[in-house]
Amino acid sequence: MTVLEVIHETRYEYPAPVTLAHHLAHLKPLQDEYQERLGFDLQVQPGSPRLIDGIDALGNHDCHFSLTVPHNELWVQATSLVRIRPRFAALDADAAPPWDALADSLRYVARAPLQPAVQFAMPSPYVPRFAPLRDWALDVFRPGLPVAAGAIELMHRLHREFSYESESTDINTPIETVWRDGRGVCQDFAHLMAGALRMLGLPARYVSGYLLTTAPEGGAEMQGADASHAWVQVWCPGTPGVPDRGPGAGWLDLDPTNDLVPGSGHVRVAVGRDFGDVTPLRGVIRGGGGKHGLAVAVRTRVIEPAGPGPERELLETP
């Protein structure tokens, strides 16, 4: 296990005073038996507004705050101390249920019990249905292939075929453009992989969080580090080595940007259908003038190092 400290700083600058602002933040890491939140502090300036904590419909921690003092700058800093235990060290991807049988089990049947994971097999605002993704995914997902093995193979393919290029896209870049250009950043790859899985009827969740520049278990330098990071979860119920209880039961994390199953270098903050559900900081303002400036900095460091267990060990390709 590893103890990590994460400092996430956001600064907005406005050309004219903002006279009223209401904001929503998803900055507090999730907590379960594999991710223990040892400390969390959220600072907001100006005015030190009242912070109202809550839990959203997907089980994420959120925080609402309002600013009623005129301001030309907003500064938000979240400091987290988290102990991470690898969740998938015992993963046996080849023992997962067949993907096609799993997808068939989620089809709508009148008056049948609802499986909550079905909502993550549906299109969402940032991950609409996109037909080319179905054929692309079917090249990997052969009939009867275990769902976890197929998802890992699809992650390998995405990592091979698409280039990570910082600032090549923004959050409004559609997945069609990422597909056409063959390049993007972590949120694009998470959206693209989620879209491909959903086109097969498989539930996939978008994960926001953080990761270290170099995994604590050793290995290559990570892409998308030192900033908010994004990856994906695929629903693999009954798979050996995937948690079978708690809020993460049945969900296998995959990081297509770095082509790995997360170990103890990834900090989960929130899960959702896509980026829109888990935006780190958003809000509505009155005033502010024209285009505002935005600067974000994330610093992640190891407080206590991990033990043995290489993060990439599960993903060795023959």
C-alpha positions as CSV (number, residue, x, y, z in Angstrom):
1,M,0.0,0.0,0.0
2,T,1.0,3.6,-0.5
3,V,0.1,6.9,1.2
4,L,-0.2,9.8,-1.2
5,E,-0.6,13.5,-0.7
6,V,-2.4,15.4,-3.5
7,I,-2.7,19.2,-3.7
8,H,-5.1,20.4,-6.4
9,E,-5.1,24.2,-7.0
10,T,-7.5,26.0,-9.3
11,R,-7.4,29.7,-10.1
12,Y,-9.9,31.7,-12.1
13,E,-9.2,35.3,-13.2
14,Y,-12.0,37.5,-14.4
15,P,-11.6,40.7,-16.5
16,A,-14.5,42.3,-14.6
17,P,-15.8,41.8,-11.0
18,V,-18.0,38.8,-10.4
19,T,-20.7,39.9,-8.0
20,L,-22.4,36.5,-7.3
21,A,-21.2,33.0,-7.8
22,H,-22.4,29.5,-7.0
23,H,-20.0,26.6,-7.4
24,L,-20.0,22.8,-7.2
25,A,-16.8,20.8,-6.6
26,H,-15.9,17.1,-6.9
27,L,-12.5,17.2,-5.2
28,K,-12.8,14.9,-2.2
29,P,-11.5,11.4,-2.9
30,L,-13.7,8.4,-2.6
31,Q,-13.3,6.0,0.4
32,D,-13.6,2.3,0.6
33,E,-11.5,-0.6,1.9
34,Y,-8.9,-0.1,-0.8
35,Q,-8.8,3.7,-0.6
36,E,-8.7,5.2,2.8
37,R,-9.0,9.0,3.1
38,L,-6.7,10.0,6.0
39,G,-7.3,13.8,5.6
40,F,-9.0,16.3,3.4
41,D,-9.0,20.1,3.4
42,L,-10.7,22.5,1.0
43,Q,-9.7,26.2,1.0
44,V,-11.6,28.9,-1.0
45,Q,-10.8,32.6,-1.4
46,P,-12.0,35.3,-1.3
47,G,-14.3,35.5,1.6
48,S,-13.9,32.0,3.1
49,P,-17.4,31.0,2.1
50,R,-19.4,28.4,3.9
51,L,-18.8,24.9,2.4
52,I,-21.8,22.5,2.2
53,D,-20.7,18.9,1.8
54,G,-22.9,16.2,0.4
55,I,-23.1,12.9,-1.5
56,D,-24.5,12.9,-5.1
57,A,-26.7,10.3,-6.7
58,L,-23.7,8.2,-7.8
59,G,-22.1,8.1,-4.3
60,N,-19.5,10.8,-5.0
61,H,-18.6,13.5,-2.4
62,D,-19.5,17.0,-3.6
63,C,-19.2,20.4,-2.1
64,H,-21.4,23.5,-2.8
65,F,-20.3,27.0,-2.0
66,S,-21.4,30.6,-2.9
67,L,-19.5,33.9,-3.1
68,T,-21.5,37.1,-2.6
69,V,-18.5,39.4,-2.3
70,P,-17.3,41.1,-5.6
71,H,-14.1,39.4,-6.8
72,N,-11.8,39.4,-9.8
73,E,-10.1,36.1,-8.8
74,L,-11.3,32.8,-7.4
75,W,-8.8,30.5,-5.7
76,V,-9.6,26.9,-4.7
77,Q,-7.2,24.5,-3.1
78,A,-8.0,20.9,-2.2
79,T,-5.4,18.9,-0.1
80,S,-5.9,15.2,0.2
81,L,-4.0,12.5,2.1
82,V,-5.0,9.0,0.9
83,R,-3.8,5.5,1.6
84,I,-4.1,3.2,-1.4
85,R,-4.2,-0.6,-1.5
86,P,-4.0,-2.3,-4.9
87,R,-7.5,-3.6,-5.7
88,F,-6.6,-5.9,-8.6
89,A,-3.5,-7.7,-7.5
90,A,-5.3,-11.1,-7.7
91,L,-7.1,-10.3,-11.0
92,D,-7.8,-13.4,-13.2
93,A,-9.2,-11.7,-16.3
94,D,-9.7,-15.0,-18.2
95,A,-12.1,-16.3,-15.5
96,A,-14.5,-13.4,-16.0
97,P,-18.0,-14.1,-17.4
98,P,-18.4,-14.1,-21.3
99,W,-19.0,-10.6,-22.4
100,D,-21.9,-11.5,-24.8
101,A,-23.8,-13.4,-22.1
102,L,-23.3,-10.5,-19.7
103,A,-24.6,-8.0,-22.3
104,D,-27.6,-10.2,-23.0
105,S,-28.4,-10.4,-19.3
106,L,-28.8,-6.6,-19.1
107,R,-31.4,-6.4,-21.9
108,Y,-34.7,-4.8,-20.9
109,V,-37.4,-7.3,-19.7
110,A,-40.8,-6.0,-18.6
111,R,-41.3,-6.2,-14.8
112,A,-37.8,-7.8,-14.3
113,P,-35.6,-6.4,-11.5
114,L,-33.4,-3.4,-12.6
115,Q,-29.7,-3.9,-12.5
116,P,-28.3,-0.5,-11.5
117,A,-25.2,-1.0,-13.7
118,V,-27.5,-0.7,-16.8
119,Q,-27.5,3.1,-16.6
120,F,-23.8,3.0,-17.5
121,A,-24.5,1.0,-20.7
122,M,-26.6,3.9,-22.0
123,P,-25.3,6.9,-24.1
124,S,-24.5,10.1,-22.2
125,P,-23.9,13.8,-23.2
126,Y,-20.1,13.4,-23.7
127,V,-20.4,9.7,-24.9
128,P,-23.1,9.5,-27.5
129,R,-23.7,6.5,-29.7
130,F,-21.0,6.4,-32.4
131,A,-21.4,3.4,-34.8
132,P,-17.7,3.0,-35.8
133,L,-16.9,2.2,-32.2
134,R,-19.0,-1.0,-32.4
135,D,-17.1,-2.6,-35.2
136,W,-13.8,-1.5,-33.7
137,A,-14.7,-3.1,-30.4
138,L,-16.1,-6.3,-32.1
139,D,-12.6,-6.9,-33.6
140,V,-11.5,-7.5,-30.1
141,F,-14.6,-9.0,-28.4
142,R,-14.9,-12.3,-30.1
143,P,-17.9,-14.5,-29.1
144,G,-17.5,-16.0,-25.6
145,L,-14.5,-13.9,-24.7
146,P,-14.3,-13.2,-21.0
147,V,-15.4,-9.6,-20.4
148,A,-12.3,-8.5,-18.4
149,A,-9.9,-10.1,-20.9
150,G,-11.7,-8.3,-23.7
151,A,-11.7,-5.0,-22.0
152,I,-7.9,-5.3,-21.3
153,E,-7.3,-6.2,-24.9
154,L,-9.4,-3.2,-26.1
155,M,-7.4,-1.0,-23.8
156,H,-4.1,-2.2,-25.4
157,R,-5.5,-1.5,-28.8
158,L,-6.7,2.0,-27.9
159,H,-3.2,2.7,-26.5
160,R,-1.5,1.5,-29.6
161,E,-3.7,3.2,-32.1
162,F,-4.2,6.7,-30.5
163,S,-1.6,9.2,-29.6
164,Y,-1.5,11.1,-26.3
165,E,-0.9,14.8,-27.2
166,S,-1.3,17.4,-24.4
167,E,-3.6,20.2,-25.3
168,S,-4.6,18.6,-28.6
169,T,-8.3,18.7,-27.5
170,D,-10.5,20.4,-24.9
171,I,-13.5,19.1,-23.1
172,N,-15.9,20.1,-25.9
173,T,-14.0,18.1,-28.5
174,P,-16.5,15.3,-29.6
175,I,-15.4,11.7,-29.7
176,E,-15.9,11.7,-33.5
177,T,-13.0,14.2,-33.8
178,V,-10.8,12.2,-31.5
179,W,-11.6,9.1,-33.6
180,R,-10.8,10.9,-36.8
181,D,-7.6,12.5,-35.7
182,G,-6.3,9.6,-33.7
183,R,-5.1,11.7,-30.8
184,G,-6.3,13.2,-27.6
185,V,-5.8,13.3,-23.8
186,C,-6.8,11.1,-20.9
187,Q,-10.5,12.3,-20.8
188,D,-10.8,11.6,-24.6
189,F,-9.5,8.1,-24.2
190,A,-11.8,7.4,-21.3
191,H,-14.8,8.6,-23.2
192,L,-13.7,6.7,-26.3
193,M,-13.2,3.4,-24.5
194,A,-16.5,3.9,-22.5
195,G,-18.3,4.5,-25.8
196,A,-16.9,1.4,-27.4
197,L,-17.9,-0.8,-24.5
198,R,-21.4,0.7,-24.4
199,M,-21.9,0.1,-28.1
200,L,-21.7,-3.6,-27.1
201,G,-24.2,-3.2,-24.3
202,L,-21.5,-3.4,-21.6
203,P,-21.6,-0.9,-18.6
204,A,-18.6,1.4,-18.4
205,R,-18.0,4.3,-15.9
206,Y,-15.8,7.4,-16.3
207,V,-13.4,7.9,-13.4
208,S,-11.8,11.2,-12.4
209,G,-8.8,11.3,-10.1
210,Y,-5.1,11.7,-9.9
211,L,-1.9,9.6,-10.5
212,L,1.7,9.8,-9.8
213,T,4.3,10.8,-12.5
214,T,5.9,7.4,-11.8
215,A,3.9,4.5,-10.3
216,P,5.1,3.7,-6.8
217,E,5.7,0.1,-7.8
218,G,8.1,1.3,-10.5
219,G,7.8,1.5,-14.2
220,A,7.7,4.1,-17.0
221,E,6.7,7.7,-16.5
222,M,2.9,8.1,-16.6
223,Q,1.1,10.2,-19.2
224,G,-1.5,12.6,-17.8
225,A,0.2,12.9,-14.4
226,D,0.6,16.1,-12.5
227,A,-3.0,17.1,-13.4
228,S,-6.5,15.7,-13.0
229,H,-6.5,12.3,-14.6
230,A,-9.3,10.2,-16.1
231,W,-9.7,6.5,-16.8
232,V,-12.6,4.0,-17.2
233,Q,-14.2,1.1,-15.3
234,V,-15.9,-1.8,-16.9
235,W,-18.5,-3.9,-15.1
236,C,-17.1,-7.5,-14.6
237,P,-19.3,-9.1,-11.9
238,G,-18.1,-12.4,-10.6
239,T,-14.5,-11.9,-11.9
240,P,-11.8,-13.3,-9.5
241,G,-9.7,-10.4,-8.2
242,V,-12.4,-7.7,-8.7
243,P,-14.0,-6.5,-5.5
244,D,-17.3,-8.2,-4.8
245,R,-18.6,-5.9,-2.1
246,G,-18.9,-2.2,-1.4
247,P,-19.6,0.7,-3.8
248,G,-17.0,-0.6,-6.3
249,A,-18.3,-4.2,-6.4
250,G,-17.9,-5.6,-9.9
251,W,-16.0,-2.7,-11.4
252,L,-12.6,-3.2,-13.0
253,D,-10.5,0.0,-13.5
254,L,-8.5,0.4,-16.7
255,D,-6.3,3.3,-17.7
256,P,-6.1,3.4,-21.5
257,T,-3.8,6.5,-21.4
258,N,-1.1,4.4,-19.7
259,D,-2.2,1.0,-20.8
260,L,-2.5,-0.5,-17.3
261,V,-4.7,-1.8,-14.5
262,P,-4.3,0.8,-11.8
263,G,-2.3,-0.2,-8.7
264,S,-1.4,2.1,-5.9
265,G,-0.5,5.2,-7.9
266,H,-4.1,6.1,-8.8
267,V,-6.4,8.1,-6.5
268,R,-10.2,7.9,-7.3
269,V,-12.2,11.0,-6.8
270,A,-15.5,10.4,-8.5
271,V,-17.3,8.1,-10.9
272,G,-20.0,8.9,-13.5
273,R,-21.3,8.5,-16.9
274,D,-18.8,10.9,-18.4
275,F,-16.8,14.1,-17.5
276,G,-20.0,16.1,-17.0
277,D,-21.0,14.1,-13.9
278,V,-17.6,14.5,-12.2
279,T,-16.3,17.9,-13.2
280,P,-13.7,18.9,-10.5
281,L,-15.1,22.5,-10.3
282,R,-17.9,24.2,-12.1
283,G,-20.5,26.9,-11.4
284,V,-22.5,29.9,-12.5
285,I,-21.5,33.5,-12.1
286,R,-23.0,37.0,-12.5
287,G,-20.6,39.5,-14.0
288,G,-17.0,38.6,-14.8
289,G,-16.8,40.4,-18.2
290,G,-15.5,38.5,-21.2
291,K,-13.3,35.4,-21.4
292,H,-11.8,34.4,-18.0
293,G,-8.4,32.9,-17.3
294,L,-8.0,29.4,-15.8
295,A,-4.9,27.8,-14.3
296,V,-4.9,24.4,-12.7
297,A,-2.0,22.7,-10.9
298,V,-1.8,19.3,-9.3
299,R,1.0,18.0,-7.1
300,T,1.1,14.4,-6.1
301,R,3.8,12.9,-3.9
302,V,4.4,9.7,-2.0
303,I,4.3,10.0,1.8
304,E,4.8,6.2,2.5
305,P,6.1,4.0,-0.4
306,A,4.5,0.9,-1.7
307,G,5.6,-2.7,-1.1
308,P,6.3,-5.2,-3.9
309,G,3.8,-5.8,-6.7
310,P,4.6,-4.1,-10.1
311,E,1.6,-2.1,-11.4
312,R,2.2,-3.4,-15.0
313,E,2.6,-7.0,-14.1
314,L,-0.9,-8.0,-15.1
315,L,-0.6,-6.5,-18.5
316,E,2.5,-8.2,-19.9
317,T,1.8,-8.8,-23.6
318,P,3.2,-11.9,-25.2
